[in-house]
């Protein structure tokens, strides 16, 4: 068995009046993410982690923010395309681990829904998808509620 690991990182600014999508779930909030697609920073970091497993570049290379094709795109579709690419290379997803840093809103009520949303897209059981949320104790741009940052790790298997 061949095992490959990758990590991803993404950040998006927050702005009043935009929708907030995280892990494929719409989160009730007065602010959302500034982005070309739907701005799901958690899925974007996860895509980069998966692509990194096989040295396939990054999400910006596959889905450029200069392309009208991806304007307003559902990030779950982007993740599905990345998983299909992983499968084309003869691999399958083993597991994923995501950490979201966001000052507010509190994400704990949505963690299980994120895991349930991501698992079938990844082709794994829910217990192979970890989603964690933290604040930055009001430090930095996350603490000032200017944005959100996400780290993701993934393993693929052949």
C-alpha positions as CSV (number, residue, x, y, z in Angstrom):
1,X,0.0,0.0,0.0
2,X,1.2,3.4,-0.9
3,X,0.3,6.3,1.5
4,X,0.6,10.0,0.6
5,X,0.0,12.9,2.9
6,X,-0.8,16.6,2.0
7,X,-1.6,19.8,3.8
8,X,-3.5,22.8,2.8
9,X,-4.1,26.3,4.0
10,X,-6.5,29.0,3.0
11,X,-7.7,32.4,4.2
12,X,-10.6,34.6,3.2
13,X,-11.6,38.1,4.3
14,X,-15.0,38.6,6.0
15,X,-17.5,41.2,4.7
16,X,-21.0,42.2,5.9
17,X,-23.9,40.9,3.9
18,X,-22.1,37.9,2.2
19,X,-23.1,34.3,2.8
20,X,-20.8,32.2,5.0
21,X,-20.1,28.7,3.8
22,X,-17.8,26.4,5.8
23,X,-17.3,22.7,5.2
24,X,-20.2,22.7,2.7
25,X,-22.7,24.1,5.3
26,X,-24.3,27.5,5.2
27,X,-23.6,29.1,8.6
28,X,-26.0,31.8,9.9
29,X,-24.0,35.0,10.1
30,X,-24.2,38.7,9.3
31,X,-20.8,38.3,7.5
32,X,-19.5,36.0,4.9
33,X,-16.4,35.4,2.8
34,X,-15.1,37.6,0.0
35,X,-14.2,35.2,-2.8
36,X,-14.6,34.4,-6.5
37,X,-16.5,31.1,-5.7
38,X,-18.8,30.6,-2.7
39,X,-15.7,31.3,-0.5
40,X,-15.8,28.0,1.5
41,X,-12.4,28.4,3.0
42,X,-12.6,25.0,4.7
43,X,-13.2,23.2,1.5
44,X,-10.5,25.2,-0.3
45,X,-7.9,24.2,2.3
46,X,-9.1,20.6,2.0
47,X,-8.8,20.7,-1.8
48,X,-5.2,22.0,-1.5
49,X,-4.4,19.2,1.0
50,X,-5.7,16.5,-1.3
51,X,-3.9,18.0,-4.3
52,X,-0.7,18.2,-2.3
53,X,-0.9,14.5,-1.6
54,X,-0.1,13.8,-5.2
55,X,1.8,17.0,-6.1
56,X,-1.0,18.2,-8.4
57,X,-0.7,21.9,-7.8
58,X,-3.3,23.9,-5.9
59,X,-6.9,25.0,-6.1
60,X,-6.0,28.3,-7.7
61,X,-4.3,26.4,-10.6
62,X,-7.3,24.1,-11.2
63,X,-10.0,26.6,-10.6
64,X,-8.6,30.1,-11.2
65,X,-10.3,33.1,-9.8
66,X,-9.9,34.8,-13.2
67,X,-12.2,32.3,-14.8
68,X,-15.9,33.2,-15.2
69,X,-16.6,29.4,-15.1
70,X,-15.9,29.4,-11.4
71,X,-17.6,32.6,-10.4
72,X,-19.9,31.8,-7.5
73,X,-19.1,28.1,-7.8
74,X,-20.3,25.7,-5.1
75,X,-17.1,24.6,-3.4
76,X,-18.5,21.1,-2.9
77,X,-18.4,20.8,-6.7
78,X,-14.7,21.8,-6.7
79,X,-14.0,19.2,-4.0
80,X,-15.8,16.5,-6.0
81,X,-13.6,17.4,-9.0
82,X,-10.5,17.1,-6.9
83,X,-11.6,13.7,-5.5
84,X,-12.3,12.5,-9.1
85,X,-8.7,13.6,-10.0
86,X,-7.4,11.6,-7.0
87,X,-9.3,8.6,-8.2
88,X,-8.0,9.0,-11.8
89,X,-4.5,8.7,-10.4
90,X,-5.4,5.4,-8.7
91,X,-5.8,6.7,-5.2
92,X,-8.6,7.0,-2.7
93,X,-9.0,9.3,0.3
94,X,-8.0,7.8,3.6
95,X,-8.9,10.6,5.9
96,X,-9.0,14.4,6.3
97,X,-8.4,16.7,9.3
98,X,-9.6,20.4,9.2
99,X,-9.0,23.2,11.7
100,X,-11.0,26.4,11.3
101,X,-9.9,29.6,13.0
102,X,-12.8,32.0,13.2
103,X,-13.6,34.4,16.1
104,X,-17.4,34.3,15.5
105,X,-19.9,32.8,15.0
106,X,-19.3,29.8,17.2
107,X,-19.1,26.8,14.9
108,X,-19.6,23.9,17.4
109,X,-23.3,23.5,16.4
110,X,-22.3,22.9,12.8
111,X,-19.3,20.6,13.1
112,X,-21.2,17.3,12.7
113,X,-23.2,18.6,9.7
114,X,-19.9,19.6,8.1
115,X,-18.5,16.1,8.7
116,X,-21.7,14.5,7.3
117,X,-21.5,16.8,4.2
118,X,-17.9,16.2,3.5
119,X,-17.6,12.4,4.1
120,X,-19.7,11.3,1.1
121,X,-17.9,13.7,-1.3
122,X,-14.6,12.3,-0.1
123,X,-15.9,8.7,-0.3
124,X,-15.2,7.9,3.3
125,X,-17.1,7.3,6.5
126,X,-17.8,10.2,8.7
127,X,-15.3,9.0,11.3
128,X,-12.5,9.6,8.7
129,X,-13.4,13.4,8.6
130,X,-12.3,15.5,11.5
131,X,-13.4,19.2,11.7
132,X,-12.3,21.4,14.6
133,X,-13.0,25.0,15.3
134,X,-11.0,27.5,17.4
135,X,-10.8,31.2,18.0
136,X,-7.6,33.2,18.2
137,X,-8.5,34.8,21.5
138,X,-9.1,38.1,19.7
139,X,-5.5,38.1,18.4
140,X,-4.5,38.9,14.7
141,X,-6.9,39.4,11.8
142,X,-9.0,36.4,12.8
143,X,-9.4,37.9,16.3
144,X,-10.3,41.3,14.9
145,X,-13.0,39.5,12.9
146,X,-11.5,40.5,9.6
147,X,-11.2,37.0,8.2
148,X,-11.0,33.3,8.7
149,X,-8.1,30.9,8.2
150,X,-8.1,27.1,7.8
151,X,-5.5,24.3,7.9
152,X,-6.3,20.9,6.4
153,X,-4.4,17.6,6.2
154,X,-5.3,14.6,4.2
155,X,-4.0,11.1,3.5
156,X,-4.6,9.3,0.2
157,X,-4.0,5.6,-0.3
158,X,-3.2,3.3,-3.3
